[in-house]
Amino acid sequence: MSSKRTKGVAVVYPIVYGNVATLLPQKKVPDSDHTHRWTVSVKGLNGADISHFVKKVTFKLHETYSNPVRVVEQQPFEITETGWGEFELSIKLQFVEPSEKHVTLYHNLRLHPYEEDGSISTANKNKPVQSFQYEELVFTDPS
Ligand SMILES: O=C(Nc1ccc(C(=O)N2CC(c3nccs3)C2)s1)[C@@H]1CCCN1
């Protein structure tokens, strides 16, 4: 990678971050209050590999999780856990380009299928819940 940067040029990297969640079968949680398995992830569009520009992703879970700071240094940049509730987690992206400052995103973990009015849907309990956001990372004067 050359050290020379190209002035006045911006490179846009689209990413998608968020979570999927599925209800745990009741029989598998006899001694636990955990009701769902969820995976939080950061990917490119259509699941594209982002490791050509993302070096490391740090997921910060709720402090009640063991080792709540989870560092992932290779694709796929994701964490899978079980739990019983929804909470905000942070996602810190560090980049391959050493001059690019890290970016921290925030995501509200979603476990329940909500209706338009915010009530919890009782539709298909076995259908995975998905909650993802689209973001564009803009790198200026790339090398
Ligand atoms: O739910 C919520 N906060 C949550 C924080 C952590 C949650 C969780 O699921 N877990 C902690 C982890 C552990 N279980 C056992 C030992 S550590 C499984 S839920 C809030 C409260 C009101 C609305 N949302």
The ligand as an SDF file (V2000), in Angstrom:
LIG
                    3D

 24 27  0  0  0  0  0  0  0  0999 V2000
  -33.1730   -6.7340   28.6360 O   0  0  0  0  0  0  0  0  0  0  0  0
  -32.5460   -5.7860   29.0410 C   0  0  0  0  0  0  0  0  0  0  0  0
  -31.2440   -5.8040   29.3620 N   0  0  0  0  0  0  0  0  0  0  0  0
  -30.4860   -6.9320   29.3410 C   0  0  0  0  0  0  0  0  0  0  0  0
  -29.1880   -6.9960   29.7190 C   0  0  0  0  0  0  0  0  0  0  0  0
  -28.6310   -8.2770   29.5800 C   0  0  0  0  0  0  0  0  0  0  0  0
  -29.5320   -9.1870   29.1070 C   0  0  0  0  0  0  0  0  0  0  0  0
  -29.3730  -10.6010   28.8040 C   0  0  0  0  0  0  0  0  0  0  0  0
  -30.1050  -11.1190   27.9940 O   0  0  0  0  0  0  0  0  0  0  0  0
  -28.4330  -11.2910   29.4010 N   0  0  0  0  0  0  0  0  0  0  0  0
  -27.3730  -10.9920   30.3330 C   0  0  0  0  0  0  0  0  0  0  0  0
  -26.8360  -12.3950   30.0690 C   0  0  0  0  0  0  0  0  0  0  0  0
  -26.6440  -13.2040   31.2470 C   0  0  0  0  0  0  0  0  0  0  0  0
  -27.4500  -14.1350   31.6860 N   0  0  0  0  0  0  0  0  0  0  0  0
  -26.9750  -14.7340   32.8060 C   0  0  0  0  0  0  0  0  0  0  0  0
  -25.7840  -14.2350   33.2400 C   0  0  0  0  0  0  0  0  0  0  0  0
  -25.3030  -13.0340   32.2100 S   0  0  0  0  0  0  0  0  0  0  0  0
  -28.0910  -12.6830   29.2790 C   0  0  0  0  0  0  0  0  0  0  0  0
  -31.0220   -8.4390   28.8080 S   0  0  0  0  0  0  0  0  0  0  0  0
  -33.2260   -4.4510   29.1820 C   0  0  0  0  0  0  0  0  0  0  0  0
  -33.9780   -4.3680   30.4900 C   0  0  0  0  0  0  0  0  0  0  0  0
  -35.3140   -3.7720   30.1540 C   0  0  0  0  0  0  0  0  0  0  0  0
  -35.4260   -3.7660   28.6760 C   0  0  0  0  0  0  0  0  0  0  0  0
  -34.1740   -4.3000   28.1420 N   0  0  0  0  0  0  0  0  0  0  0  0
  1  2  2  0
  2  3  1  0
  2 20  1  0
  3  4  1  0
  4  5  2  0
  4 19  1  0
  5  6  1  0
  6  7  2  0
  7  8  1  0
  7 19  1  0
  8  9  2  0
  8 10  1  0
 10 11  1  0
 10 18  1  0
 11 12  1  0
 12 13  1  0
 12 18  1  0
 13 14  2  0
 13 17  1  0
 14 15  1  0
 15 16  2  0
 16 17  1  0
 20 21  1  0
 20 24  1  0
 21 22  1  0
 22 23  1  0
 23 24  1  0
M  END
$$$$
